[in-house]
Amino acid sequence: MLRLAAGIRLMHHAIASPSAGSLAAGVGGSLMFAGLWTPVAGTVVAIIELWGAFSHSGDPWTFIQLAVLGACLAMLGPGAWSVDARLFGRKLFVNGNRARRR
């Protein structure tokens, strides 16, 4: 749900205020919506939106919210229902000490 909500919000942001940065964030949003290259797309979106927060005058909170969403998705990953899961398989991260059997 987070991936879908962030993707829709980023695509809306790109359509509402078309500029080079918001269009690039819209492309990242569509990649996150599909779940394709989610860690890369989330990192790029976070960087672009933080740049937008500091370079535009006015209210920076929309940019900051989108940057946080991008960073969260970059760290969480795409999820089970995504193109990444279909292409590369689902990865399970486990603490190394608990995963070892002695």
LUMZALUM-866529 format. One record per atom (N, C-alpha, C): x, y, z. Coordinates in steps of 0.1 Angstrom, whole numbers, padded with zeros to 4 digits, always signed. Each point is the difference from the previous one (the first is absolute). Last residue first. Layout:
N
XYZ/...
! end
This chain:
102
+0241-0242+0144/+0013-0005+0006/-0002-0015+0002/-0022+0042-0032/-0003-0012+0008/+0013-0006+0004/-0018+0052-0016/+0010-0011+0000/-0004-0011+0009/-0025+0041-0004/-0001-0008-0012/+0009-0012+0000/+0000+0035+0034/-0011-0009+0001/-0002-0009-0011/+0034+0033-0001/+0002-0009+0012/-0011-0010+0002/-0002+0034-0035/+0010-0011-0002/+0002-0009+0011/-0046+0026-0013/+0012+0003+0008/+0010-0012-0001/-0033+0008-0040/-0001-0005+0013/+0013+0003+0007/-0032+0010-0047/+0011+0004+0008/-0001-0004+0014/-0019-0016-0051/-0003+0001+0015/+0012+0004+0007/-0022+0004-0053/+0012-0002+0008/-0004+0002+0015/-0023-0015-0051/-0002+0007+0013/+0012-0003+0009/+0001+0001-0056/-0003-0008+0012/-0001+0009+0012/+0008+0015-0046/+0012-0004+0008/-0003-0009+0012/-0034+0015-0033/+0012-0001-0008/+0011-0006+0008/-0043+0008+0021/-0001-0009-0011/+0013-0003-0008/-0002+0033+0034/-0002-0013+0006/-0001-0011-0011/+0002+0045-0014/+0013-0004+0006/-0001-0014+0006/-0039+0021-0015/+0007-0005-0011/+0014-0005+0005/-0040-0001+0035/+0007+0010-0008/+0007-0007-0011/-0024-0013+0046/-0008+0002-0013/+0007+0011-0008/+0019-0012+0042/-0003-0012-0006/-0006+0001-0014/+0032+0040+0019/-0011-0008+0005/-0002-0013-0008/+0035+0039-0002/-0012+0000-0008/-0012-0008+0006/+0039+0025+0031/+0000-0009-0012/-0014-0001-0006/+0021+0026+0040/-0009-0011+0002/+0000-0010-0012/+0026+0041-0001/+0005-0009+0011/-0009-0012+0002/-0011+0033-0032/+0014-0005-0004/+0005-0010+0011/-0041+0023+0008/-0001-0011-0010/+0013-0006-0005/+0000+0037+0030/-0006-0011+0006/-0001-0012-0009/+0014+0041-0018/+0011-0006+0008/-0006-0012+0008/-0030+0025-0026/+0010-0006-0008/+0010-0007+0007/-0031+0025+0024/-0007-0012-0006/+0010-0007-0009/+0014+0041+0018/+0000-0010+0011/-0007-0013-0006/+0001+0037-0028/+0014-0005+0002/+0000-0011+0010/-0040+0023-0008/+0003-0010-0011/+0014-0005+0002/-0014+0032+0031/-0008-0012+0002/+0003-0010-0011/+0021+0042-0003/+0006-0008+0011/-0008-0013+0002/-0017+0031-0031/+0013-0006-0005/+0006-0009+0011/-0038+0025+0011/-0003-0010-0009/+0012-0007-0006/+0006+0036+0030/-0004-0012+0006/-0005-0011-0009/+0017+0048-0006/+0009-0011-0003/-0006-0014+0004/-0019+0052-0015/-0002-0011+0009/+0008-0012-0003/+0017+0046-0021/-0013-0004+0004/+0000-0011+0010/+0037+0008-0039/-0005+0008+0011/-0014-0004+0003/+0041-0031-0019/-0012+0007-0003/-0004+0009+0011/+0038-0029+0003/+0002+0009-0012/-0012+0008-0003/+0004-0034+0035/+0009+0011+0003/+0002+0010-0011/-0029-0039-0004/-0004+0007+0013/+0009+0012+0003/+0009-0029-0037/-0011+0009-0003/-0004+0007+0013/+0034-0032+0003/+0005+0011-0008/-0012+0010-0002/-0012-0039+0020/+0008+0008+0010/+0006+0012-0007/-0022-0032-0027/-0010+0008+0008/+0007+0008+0011/+0026-0028-0028/-0006+0010-0008/-0010+0009+0008/+0021-0038+0021/+0010+0011-0004/-0006+0011-0007/-0027-0037+0009/+0004+0007+0013/+0009+0011-0003/-0011-0029-0036/-0011+0009+0004/+0003+0008+0013/+0031-0033-0014/+0000+0012-0009/-0011+0009+0003/+0002-0039+0025/+0011+0008+0003/+0000+0012-0009/-0033-0032-0008/-0002+0007+0012/+0011+0009+0004/+0005-0028-0038/-0010+0011-0002/-0003+0007+0012/+0029-0037+0004/+0006+0010-0008/-0010+0012-0002/-0016-0038+0022/+0010+0007+0008/+0007+0011-0007/-0034-0026-0024/-0005+0008+0011/+0011+0007+0008/-0007-0026-0045/+0012+0007+0005/-0003+0009+0012/-0043-0016-0016/+0012-0003-0009/+0011+0009+0005/-0049-0002+0013/+0009-0008+0008/+0012-0004-0008/-0039+0029-0011/+0001-0013-0006/+0009-0009+0008/-0004+0044+0014/-0014-0005-0001/+0000-0014-0005/+0040+0024+0001/-0003-0005+0013/-0014-0005+0000/+0015+0019-0040/+0008-0012+0003/-0004-0006+0014/-0019+0041-0012/-0006-0011-0008/+0007-0013+0002/+0017+0039+0021/-0012-0004+0006/-0007-0012-0008/+0039+0020-0017/+0003-0008+0012/-0012-0005+0007/-0006+0030-0035/+0005-0012-0005/+0003-0010+0011/-0012+0043+0013/-0012-0007-0005/+0004-0014-0007/+0034+0030+0015/-0006-0006+0011/-0013-0008-0004/+0021+0025-0033/+0009-0011+0004/-0006-0008+0012/-0022+0039-0013/-0002-0010-0010/+0009-0012+0003/+0005+0038+0027/-0013-0007+0003/-0003-0011-0010/+0039+0027-0007/+0001-0008+0012/-0013-0008+0003/+0001+0030-0037/+0009-0011-0002/+0001-0009+0012/-0045+0024-0004/+0013+0006-0002/+0009-0012-0001/-0056+0010+0007/+0010-0006-0009/+0013+0008+0000/-0042-0008+0033/+0010+0011-0002/+0011-0006-0009/-0040-0026+0006/-0004+0013+0005/+0010+0011-0002/+0010-0045-0011/-0010+0005-0009/-0004+0014+0004/+0030-0024+0027/+0006+0002-0013/-0010+0007-0010/-0016-0015+0043/+0009+0012+0001/+0007+0004-0013/-0026-0040+0001/-0009+0012+0001/+0009+0013+0001/+0023-0041+0002/-0005+0003-0014/-0010+0012+0000/+0016-0014+0042/+0011+0005-0008/-0004+0003-0014/-0031-0021+0029/+0002+0014+0004/+0012+0006-0008/-0011-0045-0007/-0011+0008-0005/+0003+0015+0004/+0031-0032+0016/+0000+0001-0014/-0010+0009-0006/+0000-0010+0046/+0011+0009-0003/+0001+0002-0015/-0032-0030+0016/-0004+0013+0004/+0011+0010-0004/+0008-0046-0007/-0011+0005-0009/-0003+0014+0003/+0030-0022+0028/+0006+0002-0013/-0010+0005-0010/-0014-0011+0043/+0009+0012+0001/+0006+0003-0014/-0027-0039+0006/-0008+0012+0000/+0009+0013+0000/
! end
